[in-house]
Amino acid sequence: MEETFGGVSSVVESSLYHNVHSVLRELDCKPQAGSACNKGMLRWTLHNRVDRNPSISVPLLRVLIKELEKAERIDSKIRIIPLLHTLVYTVLQSVFIPEDLYQRMYFCLKGLVTLPEPYSAIALNYARQMKMEQNAPGILYQRRVSAEHNLRNDLYPLHEKVFVFVDPVVFPLSLVSALKADVECADPGRDSMTCKRRVLLHTMIAGLGKKCQVDQLSQSLEHLGEELELHFQDLITILEQRTEDGASDDNRYKTRLQEIYQDILTAPKDPSCPASQAETQLPSPEVSFHVWTKEDDIWNELVNFALMVHADRNSACLDEDDLKRTSVVSTVSTDSGIEGDIPISELSSIMLESQGGPEEQSCSSQSFYRRPCVRCPKAGNRMTLMMEAVKGNGGYSLTKEERGLTARILVMGDDRTLGRLAKTLHAIRKREARHLLLTKRVNMEMYYIPVTDQTLSPVQEGVPEDMLTLAGYLGSVDPWYDCNINSLGAMILKLAQMKSTQSESSDPNNFLLDIISYYTRVSQHPVHLPIYSVKICFSGLSGTTVEEVFVAQLVMDFPEIKRYKATFKDTIKGSVRYKNYNPQEFHGAVVSINYKKASISDREKEMGMSLPMSGMLIGVLPSCRVKSLHSVSISFQDMNPTRPSTHSFRAVSANIRVLEERTFTVCLDKDPRKTFRNVQSIEVSPCLDPGYSHQSTKSKYSLGEGGEPLGKYVNKTLTLPINTFCGTEQ
């Protein structure tokens, strides 16, 4: 193993300086043709270099601190957030950091707190982490590995897991297996015993510094048997107590750390353990790959995650008093409970078990004792499983207020995929409206990697439609997201195609897994995309309605006018300009629009109009001029070539219906799977959180005695929170 601390040459430090400047130049330069997909590679190369050689982390930290101080001095805010994330992720990868460097990082981060949001919030959060890492070196690494790999301990009982969902509309089935192999590639560091060895080795080096004999400690850890778990739990106890106490008793902390170090070196060696050398690289998190075919896939995976983890923890934490209950819990009743229905073979075995053996059977009655059992709910009824878990039955036990689980939902796709994610979030909130069974126990975070297959527009044939409008908005809000996630999304399909053409025995590519790891670890600040609901009323005597949600856009189209438009163009091309001319078809259908106009002062004004049109586009992306989050852009598609289609405005809500005996088609989020025909009217409004519909209208909190309730000022709208590197206020 390479020396993890010590000096480095000036050539290496100069090389790191140029690497950092190359990364920062990507933020300042506008993307050029052919180079956009390469943005973010320099960041990945830099962190990959530190991961392979942790000894360069100290000079890299010094370079990053200098650049942070320079960015603050010249007021280059576009560089501050990338430098902050790069600095803290390098600390997470580092093994040993000198005390003076900790102090310099802390004061640098503390000085950034005076900046406006979001710079001050991110700097303050990282300053607290650096102070904690300074008091207990290795605590960030230990908590990260323990949470991502479910290393059980009572002092830090958190567990995180990444769920990757790919949209089959974007990803061909021929590339799914190759993508799955890269995401779920076998990492030897994911084994729980290997992770514990890495935590012990990393913490000892970080806390003892040059006093730690790295090679000898690594060999001792690899040959450590059952005592590995004891040393790991002792180390967790020391680190967490140190974090709570602060730097009050530094000598006691170093003494206890030295005792564990000596115990590991002098522990008896287990010859059955593998003879490989422990490493300190940060292992990739636990990731599961799923093809998002059914709407309930995310809900089902979250329930399985909650039940499986808690059942695993409960079975591992049973004491001697629970042994009797274990036998009861593990017995599943499959018969009717009637003695006459039990086969003779099973009946005799039950009688032998209840009466102690064949010698006692002769002196006992013919009745038998049926061992206590529990009923196992049907596997498909996941809500029943969750309710049984809350009650403590069925072998599961969930604390009512526990939220020690974090599910990181990462979706890959385009605007259609985010539309499905918004619908899934709304469905989960609707399920949890009356009883919070899952979301009270599982903290759900959402991530998005934009990938598109460049589907042709259904409106303009032959012209590619922009399927990544939401990704473009996220990139405009967060330049670091645009540089590291937006730009690299185009490489995912290319990597999957290259993987599918190679042999099955080829080594997996860790690039995509590294991107997922960095993205889910660092980006903890959501951008809230507004979700809109639409009530669709169909034509006919029944007047059936459907309620849906959308997050990108709603397209309203008249199919017969669209066909007439194509025919009219062909007529013009044939030099018969006014053949079969129909003025009514030419000017479109008459549509009535009643809407609440959005304004900067948030004073909603009721307005209405009726005019002919050939179609309508309702976009959800926020406007730079109108700061109100929940306002849509409504624009008309006029068919008359002599009159430009400049009719557009922003509205909070709208009620749209056709005044003629016509019907129109509605398509949500550019997704053909969410197309509705024979529509007569639609009502568009901000989507309300379903949880508020079941709450009491009378609030016990009010502005003084007899004043209006404070619930009136609570934001009841539902948004889609996509985690980015800087985020925005909700």
LINTA-V682861 format. One record per backbone hydrogen bond with DSSP energy under -1.0 kcal/mol. CO is the residue of the C=O (numbers start at 0). NH is the residue of the N-H. If there is no record, write none. Layout:
BEGIN
co: (CO;CO)
nh: (NH;NH)
END
This chain:
BEGIN
co: (8;9;10;11;12;13;14;15;16;17;18;19;20;23;24;31;35;37;39;40;41;42;43;44;45;46;47;48;52;53;55;56;57;58;59;60;61;62;63;64;65;66;67;68;69;70;74;75;78;79;80;81;82;83;84;85;86;87;88;89;97;98;99;100;101;102;103;104;105;106;109;111;115;117;118;119;120;121;122;123;124;125;126;127;128;129;130;131;135;137;138;139;140;141;142;143;144;145;146;149;155;158;160;161;162;163;164;165;166;166;171;174;175;176;177;178;179;186;190;191;192;193;194;195;196;197;198;199;200;201;202;203;204;207;208;211;212;213;214;215;216;217;218;222;224;226;227;228;229;230;231;232;233;234;235;236;237;238;239;240;241;248;249;250;251;252;253;254;255;256;257;258;259;260;261;269;285;287;289;290;293;295;296;297;298;299;300;301;302;303;304;305;306;307;308;309;310;311;312;318;319;321;322;323;324;325;330;337;338;342;343;344;345;346;347;348;349;350;360;373;379;380;381;382;383;384;385;386;387;388;392;398;403;404;405;406;407;408;409;410;411;412;413;414;415;416;417;418;419;420;421;422;423;424;425;426;427;434;437;437;440;442;444;445;446;448;454;459;462;466;467;468;469;470;471;472;473;477;478;479;480;480;481;484;487;490;491;492;493;494;495;496;502;509;510;511;512;513;514;515;516;517;518;521;524;525;526;528;530;531;532;533;534;535;536;536;543;545;547;549;551;552;553;554;555;556;557;558;559;560;561;562;563;564;565;566;567;568;569;570;571;577;581;582;588;589;590;591;592;593;594;595;598;601;604;606;608;610;612;613;614;615;616;617;618;628;631;632;633;634;636;639;643;646;648;649;650;652;653;654;655;656;659;663;664;665;666;667;670;673;675;677;678;679;680;681;682;683;684;686;688;700;701;703;707;708;709;710;715;717;719;721;723)
nh: (12;13;14;15;16;17;18;19;20;21;22;23;24;27;28;34;38;40;43;44;45;46;47;48;49;50;51;52;55;56;59;60;61;62;63;64;65;66;67;68;69;70;71;72;73;75;76;78;82;83;84;85;86;87;88;89;90;91;92;93;101;102;103;104;105;106;107;108;109;110;112;114;119;121;122;123;124;125;126;127;128;129;130;131;132;133;134;135;138;141;142;143;144;145;146;147;148;150;159;151;157;405;407;287;409;289;411;291;169;170;174;178;179;180;181;182;183;189;194;195;196;197;198;199;200;201;202;203;204;205;206;207;208;210;211;213;216;217;218;219;220;221;222;269;227;230;231;232;233;234;235;236;237;238;239;240;241;242;243;244;245;252;253;254;255;256;257;258;259;260;261;262;263;264;265;272;161;163;165;292;296;299;300;301;302;303;304;305;306;307;308;309;310;311;312;313;314;315;316;321;322;325;326;327;328;329;373;340;341;346;347;348;349;350;351;352;353;354;363;332;381;384;385;386;387;388;389;390;392;397;395;401;158;442;160;444;162;446;164;448;166;450;417;418;419;420;421;422;423;424;425;426;427;428;429;430;431;436;440;441;404;406;408;722;410;412;464;462;456;414;471;472;473;474;475;476;477;481;482;483;484;485;486;488;490;494;495;496;497;498;499;500;505;513;514;515;516;517;518;519;520;521;522;523;723;727;721;719;686;549;684;547;682;545;679;680;537;535;533;531;619;668;617;666;615;664;561;562;563;564;565;566;567;568;569;570;571;572;573;575;574;580;585;586;612;658;610;656;608;654;606;651;601;603;596;594;592;590;588;557;636;555;634;553;632;630;650;618;648;616;613;642;645;635;633;597;631;595;683;593;681;591;661;678;556;675;554;670;673;667;665;538;663;657;536;655;534;653;532;717;691;709;703;706;702;711;712;713;688;530;528;526;524)
END
